[in-house]
Structures are given as C-alpha cells and as structure tokens.
Amino acid sequence: MIGLNRLKTSTGVSVFEIQKGRGISNREIREGDIIVEFDEKPVAGVDDLHKYLSEEVIGQKVTIGVLRNGIKQHISAVPGEIR
C-alpha cells in the first residue's frame, strides 16, 4: 500500500472520533480515516500531527492526506480548538 499510494511513511494517525467545536466544521474528515500527511508533510504518528498543529494553522484551511478504504485522498480541513 505504501508504493501504491506513494506514501512517505508506513504509519499514520487513525481518526476514531470526531468532536464538534464551536464554529469549526470539518465534514470531509471521517471516522476510520488514517491521516498520513498534513500540508504535504508526512505524518508518521501523533507527535508529528501535534507538531504541525501550531497556532499559525488554527482557523486556516489546510490540506490533509488520508487513507480511506485503502486509497490515499486529499481533503481540506480547518483545525480549531476544542474548549
């Protein structure tokens, strides 16, 4: 699957729950997706994702690479804070 989808890493971050935040709607992200890229940077694990989720990207549209049903897709999302 790595070669087929041209992935830079063999791991990612699994989305197992989606929480609703005030004013933030990310309808393209689905439970079961595996996040493998964040704004074209590889996501090997949760530490990478936390590193990319800085104050500069909160509220800004970003492109996320996900594996969905074994196929890599690019979706748009707007990171937000959950309070």
C-alpha positions as CSV (number, residue, x, y, z in Angstrom):
1,M,0.0,0.0,0.0
2,I,2.9,2.4,0.6
3,G,4.1,2.2,-3.0
4,L,0.7,2.2,-4.5
5,N,-0.3,5.4,-2.6
6,R,3.1,7.0,-2.8
7,L,3.4,7.3,1.0
8,K,6.5,8.7,2.6
9,T,5.9,6.7,5.8
10,S,4.3,3.4,6.7
11,T,2.3,4.7,9.6
12,G,-0.2,7.5,10.3
13,V,-2.8,8.7,12.8
14,S,-6.2,6.9,12.9
15,V,-9.3,9.0,13.3
16,F,-11.5,7.2,15.8
17,E,-13.8,10.0,17.0
18,I,-14.7,13.4,15.6
19,Q,-15.6,16.1,18.1
20,K,-17.6,19.2,17.3
21,G,-16.1,22.6,18.0
22,R,-17.7,26.0,18.0
23,G,-17.7,27.4,14.5
24,I,-15.5,24.6,13.2
25,S,-16.9,22.1,10.7
26,N,-14.7,19.5,9.1
27,R,-17.2,17.4,7.2
28,E,-14.6,15.8,5.0
29,I,-12.8,14.0,7.8
30,R,-14.4,10.7,8.7
31,E,-14.0,8.2,11.5
32,G,-11.8,5.4,10.2
33,D,-9.6,7.7,8.1
34,I,-5.8,7.4,8.7
35,I,-4.0,10.8,8.5
36,V,-0.7,10.3,6.6
37,E,0.0,13.9,5.5
38,F,-0.6,17.4,6.9
39,D,0.0,20.3,4.3
40,E,2.3,17.9,2.3
41,K,4.4,16.9,5.3
42,P,4.4,13.3,6.3
43,V,2.5,12.2,9.5
44,A,4.1,9.1,11.0
45,G,2.4,9.4,14.3
46,V,0.5,11.6,16.8
47,D,3.8,13.5,17.7
48,D,4.1,14.7,14.1
49,L,0.5,15.8,14.0
50,H,0.8,17.7,17.3
51,K,3.9,19.4,15.9
52,Y,2.1,20.6,12.8
53,L,-1.0,21.8,14.7
54,S,0.5,25.1,15.8
55,E,-1.2,28.5,16.5
56,E,-0.4,29.5,12.9
57,V,-2.7,26.9,11.4
58,I,-5.7,27.2,13.8
59,G,-8.6,28.6,11.8
60,Q,-6.7,28.3,8.5
61,K,-7.7,25.8,5.7
62,V,-5.1,23.0,5.3
63,T,-4.8,20.0,3.1
64,I,-4.7,16.6,4.8
65,G,-3.7,13.4,3.1
66,V,-5.8,10.5,4.4
67,L,-6.0,6.8,3.7
68,R,-9.7,5.9,3.2
69,N,-10.7,2.4,2.3
70,G,-7.0,1.8,1.4
71,I,-6.8,4.7,-1.1
72,K,-5.0,7.9,-0.4
73,Q,-7.1,11.0,-0.8
74,H,-6.5,14.7,-0.2
75,I,-9.1,16.6,1.8
76,S,-9.5,20.1,3.2
77,A,-9.9,20.9,6.9
78,V,-9.8,23.8,9.2
79,P,-8.0,23.0,12.5
80,G,-9.7,24.5,15.6
81,E,-9.5,24.5,19.3
82,I,-12.0,22.5,21.4
83,R,-12.8,24.1,24.7
